Amino acid sequence: MAHYGLVRITLQRNDDGLSVRSANLASMGLVLKDLRVWQESVALGAEVIRALRQANRREIKAVAEHTMLTALVMAEHVAEGYGRYEPDEQREMYRMARRHLLRLETSLAIARQAELITATQHAELAARAQGVNRLLSGFLVYLDRQVGAERSDVSSDSARVHA
């Protein structure tokens, strides 16, 4: 299982000094642009902007801009999560991206009800949002497992020290 582009080595102090307790080496050469969830987040953001740009009249400008900004922030949180080295930090960024994705879906539903976007546009954007949600969920499941494993390693190490 890959660590999504990160190199992580954990050192353990023992009587002989320091030793490597675990090493998680990711697929080297993976860059942000290779990350599928990032690609899909950016594509979703671009589609939202294209769909709402034509509806960006003065009387609805705030709604359109808010929805566009939410799409941008969601994709930025995915990038921010990729840039974090600790699984806890990554998990928090991907959770934030997911929260913004839920806000985006709500804003798009409102835009559809207010007839700012067509039913076809809404269906296409909703389908893309579901794809991003699945990818984010996969990342979060992986990170939850990794964080859980690290916490159990730490607790077993501290139990050995105290024994």
C-alpha positions in Angstrom: 0.0 0.0 0.0 1.5 3.4 -1.0 1.8 6.3 1.3 0.6 8.7 -1.3 3.8 10.4 -2.2 5.5 10.6 1.2 8.7 9.2 2.6 8.5 8.5 6.3 11.1 6.9 8.6 10.5 6.4 12.3 13.4 6.1 14.7 13.4 4.3 17.9 15.7 5.0 20.8 17.1 1.8 22.5 20.1 0.9 24.7 22.4 0.8 21.6 21.4 4.3 20.4 18.9 4.9 17.6 17.5 2.3 15.2 14.9 2.4 12.4 11.6 1.1 13.8 9.6 1.5 10.6 10.0 3.0 7.2 7.2 3.8 4.8 8.6 4.7 1.4 6.2 6.0 -1.1 6.2 5.7 -4.8 9.0 8.0 -5.7 8.4 10.5 -8.4 4.7 11.0 -7.5 3.9 14.6 -7.8 0.7 16.5 -7.0 -0.4 16.5 -10.6 -0.3 12.7 -10.6 -2.7 12.5 -7.7 -6.1 11.4 -9.0 -8.1 13.1 -6.3 -6.4 16.4 -7.0 -7.0 16.0 -10.8 -10.7 15.4 -10.2 -11.0 18.2 -7.6 -9.4 20.7 -10.0 -11.7 19.5 -12.9 -14.7 19.8 -10.7 -13.7 23.3 -9.6 -13.2 24.3 -13.3 -16.6 22.9 -14.3 -18.3 24.8 -11.4 -16.7 28.0 -12.5 -17.7 27.5 -16.2 -21.3 26.6 -15.2 -21.7 29.6 -13.0 -19.7 32.2 -14.9 -22.6 32.7 -17.3 -25.0 33.1 -14.4 -22.9 35.6 -12.6 -25.3 38.6 -12.8 -25.2 41.4 -10.2 -28.3 40.2 -8.3 -26.9 36.7 -7.8 -23.2 37.5 -7.8 -22.7 36.6 -4.1 -24.2 33.1 -4.6 -22.2 32.4 -7.7 -18.9 33.7 -6.2 -19.5 31.7 -3.0 -20.0 28.5 -4.9 -17.0 29.1 -7.1 -14.8 29.9 -4.0 -16.0 26.7 -2.2 -14.9 24.7 -5.2 -11.5 26.3 -5.2 -11.0 25.9 -1.5 -12.0 22.2 -1.7 -9.3 21.6 -4.3 -6.8 23.6 -2.3 -7.4 21.4 0.8 -6.6 18.3 -1.3 -3.3 19.9 -2.4 -2.6 21.0 1.2 -3.2 17.4 2.4 -0.8 16.1 -0.1 1.9 18.5 1.1 1.6 17.4 4.8 4.0 14.7 6.0 2.2 13.5 9.1 -0.9 11.2 8.6 -2.8 13.1 11.2 -2.2 16.4 9.4 -3.1 14.8 6.0 -6.2 13.4 7.4 -7.3 16.8 8.8 -6.8 18.4 5.4 -8.6 15.7 3.5 -11.5 16.0 6.0 -11.6 19.7 5.4 -11.7 19.1 1.7 -14.6 16.7 2.2 -16.5 19.3 4.3 -16.0 21.8 1.5 -17.2 19.3 -1.0 -20.4 18.8 1.0 -20.8 22.6 1.1 -20.3 22.7 -2.7 -22.9 20.0 -3.3 -25.3 22.1 -1.2 -24.5 25.3 -3.0 -25.0 23.5 -6.4 -28.4 22.1 -5.2 -29.4 25.6 -4.3 -28.1 27.0 -7.6 -30.2 24.3 -9.4 -33.3 25.1 -7.4 -32.8 28.8 -8.2 -32.4 27.9 -11.9 -28.8 29.3 -12.0 -27.7 26.1 -13.6 -29.6 23.6 -15.7 -30.6 20.1 -14.6 -28.0 18.7 -17.0 -25.2 20.8 -15.5 -26.3 19.9 -12.0 -26.3 16.2 -12.8 -22.8 16.4 -14.4 -21.4 18.4 -11.5 -23.1 16.1 -8.9 -21.6 13.0 -10.6 -18.1 14.5 -10.6 -18.6 15.5 -6.9 -19.5 11.9 -6.1 -16.3 10.7 -7.7 -14.2 13.2 -5.7 -16.1 12.1 -2.6 -15.2 8.4 -3.3 -11.6 9.3 -3.8 -11.4 11.4 -0.6 -13.1 8.6 1.3 -10.5 6.1 0.1 -7.7 8.4 1.3 -9.4 8.9 4.7 -9.9 5.2 5.2 -6.2 4.6 4.4 -5.1 7.4 6.7 -7.4 6.3 9.6 -5.8 2.8 9.4 -2.3 4.3 9.3 -3.0 6.6 12.3 -4.5 3.8 14.2 -1.5 1.5 13.5 0.9 4.3 14.6 -1.0 4.9 17.8 -1.0 1.2 18.6 2.8 1.1 17.9 3.4 4.1 20.2 1.3 2.6 23.0 3.0 -0.8 22.7 6.4 0.9 22.8 5.5 2.8 25.9 4.2 -0.3 27.6 7.5 -2.0 26.9 9.4 0.9 28.3 7.4 0.9 31.5 7.6 -2.9 31.9 
